[in-house]
Each structure stands twice: as C-alpha cells, then as structure tokens.
Amino acid sequence: MIRSFKDKSVVKIKHEKCKKIIKWINMNLIFKKKLIQFNKDINMIVISKTKPLLDIEKGMKVSITCIEDLREVVLQGGLTSTEDEIHFFKYIKPNV
C-alpha cells in the first residue's frame, strides 16, 4: 500500500538526510580502503627488513602518497559538515 504524504517537505527532508548518510558511508569506505592499503604497504616495508634508512625513506614515500590520496578524496567529495571534519581529523588522518 502506497501512502500519500500531505506535507511533501517531510519526504524531502528525509530524502536529503538519506543522501547525506549514504555520502558519509561512501566517504568512510574510501578512507578505510586507503588506510588498509597504507597499512599493507607499511607492513611490506617492515617485513622486507632491508637497510633501515631505505625503509624509512620508503615509509615516508608511502605516507606522503597516502596523505595526497586522502587530500584528493576530501577535495573531490568534500567534508560537508563539521561532524565529517571532526571524524576525519580525529580518526582518519592520525592513522597515516
């Protein structure tokens, strides 16, 4: 049974909230994928146990690349709310 809403603004508000939630979930998935890849790359460097200075240099390159990737994601998708910014800078970026 399909209901008809008298006040379409309620439907529009709910739709906008759903779009924001979906966008937030997608951004978090992208961030998590980037962090997983970062951790894999760093672990490969640690496991390789080559010369310490080379390992440090490789680790720095991996970190810089990850930060640049995260920056691109943020610039493309944008952190649309204060909550998104807080979450990003409190939980995502410190892991890089």
C-alpha positions in Angstrom: 0.0 0.0 0.0 1.4 3.4 -1.0 0.8 6.3 1.3 0.4 9.8 0.1 2.1 12.5 2.2 0.3 15.7 2.6 3.4 17.5 3.6 6.0 16.7 0.9 8.6 18.7 2.7 8.9 15.9 5.3 9.7 13.5 2.5 12.2 15.9 1.0 13.9 16.3 4.4 14.1 12.5 4.9 15.5 12.1 1.4 18.2 14.7 2.0 19.2 13.0 5.3 19.4 9.7 3.5 21.6 11.2 0.8 23.9 12.7 3.4 24.1 9.4 5.3 24.9 7.5 2.1 27.6 10.0 1.2 29.1 9.8 4.7 29.2 6.0 4.4 30.8 6.1 1.0 33.5 8.6 2.2 34.2 6.3 5.2 34.6 3.3 2.9 37.0 5.2 0.7 39.0 6.3 3.8 39.1 2.8 5.2 40.3 1.3 1.9 43.1 3.9 1.7 44.1 3.2 5.3 44.1 -0.6 4.7 46.3 -0.1 1.7 48.6 2.2 3.7 48.9 -0.4 6.4 49.7 -3.2 3.9 52.4 -1.0 2.2 54.0 -0.2 5.6 53.9 -3.8 6.7 55.6 -4.9 3.5 58.4 -2.4 4.2 58.7 -3.6 7.8 58.8 -7.3 6.7 61.4 -6.7 4.0 64.0 -5.6 6.6 66.3 -4.0 4.1 68.6 -1.2 5.1 67.0 0.9 7.9 67.5 4.2 6.0 65.9 2.8 2.9 63.0 1.5 4.9 62.5 5.0 6.4 62.6 6.6 3.0 60.1 4.1 1.6 57.8 4.6 4.6 57.9 8.3 4.1 57.0 8.0 0.4 54.1 5.7 1.3 52.9 8.1 4.0 53.1 11.1 1.6 51.3 9.2 -1.1 48.5 8.2 1.3 48.1 11.8 2.6 47.9 13.1 -1.0 45.3 10.4 -1.9 43.3 11.4 1.2 43.6 15.1 0.3 42.2 14.3 -3.2 39.3 12.4 -1.8 38.5 15.2 0.6 38.8 17.9 -2.2 36.6 15.9 -4.6 33.9 14.8 -2.2 34.4 17.4 0.4 33.8 17.3 4.1 30.3 18.7 4.1 29.7 19.1 7.8 31.6 19.8 11.0 31.0 16.2 12.1 32.7 14.9 9.0 35.7 17.2 9.6 36.0 16.2 13.2 35.7 12.5 12.3 38.3 12.8 9.6 40.9 14.8 11.6 40.3 12.8 14.8 40.2 9.2 13.4 41.4 9.0 9.8 44.3 11.4 9.4 46.2 10.4 12.6 46.5 6.9 11.3 48.6 8.0 8.4 
